[in-house]
Amino acid sequence: MKKATPYIIMFLMISLMFLYFEISKASAEISRDHEKGEYPYTRLVNHTDSIKVFFTENKKDVTCHVRVITPLRQWQSEPVTVSKLVFEKTPLMACLPRKNAQGIYAHVWAENITVQ
C-alpha cells in the first residue's frame, strides 16, 4: 500500500495540471458595438462608464457575471452558466438576464437625471 502512494500523488498532480490548463479565466469590456438595438442592453452600454463581463470557460459552456459601473455606483450580477455559442454571439445578453438589466438601467437612468 505504501508503494502506491507516490503514484497516486503523481496521478493527482498531473490531473490537476490538466484541469488548470483546461479552465481559463478572463474578462472582457463591452464596447458600444455589442448588443446593438437590444433594449435595455444598448442603453446600459451608452449610459454607463464601464460594463465588464467576467467569465470562466470550459469545453462546453461558460460561467459568467457582469459588472456595471457608473460614477456613483456599481452593480454585479449573479453568476450564470450558458453555452459557448450563446456567449460568443451576445456576451452581455447571455450573462445578464433581461430583468436584471432593466432594473440596473432604471437606476442608471435615475442617476443620470439627478446628476444633470
N, C-alpha and C positions, 0 to 999 in steps of 0.2 A: 504494500500500500504506500509506503514511504517513497518508493521509486517512481510512482505515478504522479506524485505531487508536482515536481518540476515541469512535467509535460502538461499537466492541467493548467498551471500558471502560464506557461508559454502559449498554450492554446487561447486562454482568456486574453492575454495581451495582444495577440495577433487579431483576435476577433474585435477587440476594442479599437485597434488601429483601422480596420476596415470600416467599422461603424463611424469613426471620426471622419474618414475621408468621404463616406457616403452622404453624410448630412452636412449641408453648408448653411451658414447663416449670413444674411445680408440685409441691407435696407436700400430703399430707393426713394428719391424725392419725386413727387408727381409734378409734372410741368403742365402748362396751360394747354398743351396739345392732347393730353389724355382725357378720356371721358367726354369728348365734345358733344354738346347738346343734351346730355342726360341730367335732368333735374333730380336731386339738388347738387349733384357732384360738380358740375361745371361752375355753379355759383360758389361752392365751397372753395374750389381752386382759385377763382377770381377774387374772392374777398378775404383770403387768409394770407398770413405771411409765409406759412410753410405747411405742407402736408407730406408726411413721410410714411411709407409702408415698410414695416419690418417683417421679414419672412424667413422661414426655415423650410427648405425643400428636401424631399427625398425622391425616390424613383417615380412614385405615382402621384403624390399630392404636395400641397404647400400649406403650411400653417402660418397665418399672418395676423397682424393687427396694424391699426393706423393711429398715427399721432397727428392731430391738427393743432397748429399754433397760431395765435393771434397776438396783438400787442398786450392784451390784458389777461389772457388765459391760454390754457392748453387742455386738450381732451385726448384721451387714449381709449380706443375701443377694446373690447374683449377679443382674445384670440379666436380665430375660426380656421377650420381646415377645409380647403377647397381643392378641386382638381387642378393639375398644372395647366391644362388647356384653358380653363376659365380664367385662371390667374394671369396667364400670358396675354389674353385678349384685353381684359379690363381689370387691372390690379386693384384700383381703388374700389370699384363696384363689388369685386369679389370679396374684399377684406373688410368692408364697412357696409353693413346692411342698410338698406334704404331708410328704414325708420330711424335708425341712429343718425344717419347723415342728415335727415330732415330736422331732427332735434338739435343737432350741433349747428346747422345752418340758421335755425331760428335764433339761437344765442348770438351767433356771429352777426346776423342782421341787426339785432337789438344793440349790440356793441357798436356797430358802425354808425347807427343813428345817434347814440349818446355821445360818441367821441366827436362827431362832426358838429 
